Amino acid sequence: CALNCPYSGAEICRLLESMDLTREEVEQIFANLTSPRLDPLEVKLMGLARETVRYRPEKIQKLMREAAGNLSRAQLLEVVGVCALGNALCRLSFLLP
């Protein structure tokens, strides 16, 4: 994961593996932000999620506008919420022992 969070990373891997992805596929997805197992929208959203870690508003806004054309309002809200929550959890994990 972009923030190298061992807690969230382990949980993400566990969840994706439960969806029939192998550990190697999960690592490849996070390293390259793409996979034959992802559809084109999921690939775009992976790039968007990664970009939110870097806090470059102009880039985030551009990617969000591109994604918005393919999503309902509810889906867009979910994407924003998941990215925000993921970033917050990873950053707060630095407080753990």
Salt bridges, closest charged atoms under 4 A:
GLU11 OE2 - ARG14 NH2 2.64
GLU17 OE2 - ARG23 NE 2.60
GLU25 OE1 - ARG37 NH1 3.02
GLU51 OE1 - ARG54 NH1 3.44
GLU51 OE2 - ARG56 NH2 2.51
GLU66 OE2 - LYS62 NZ 2.68
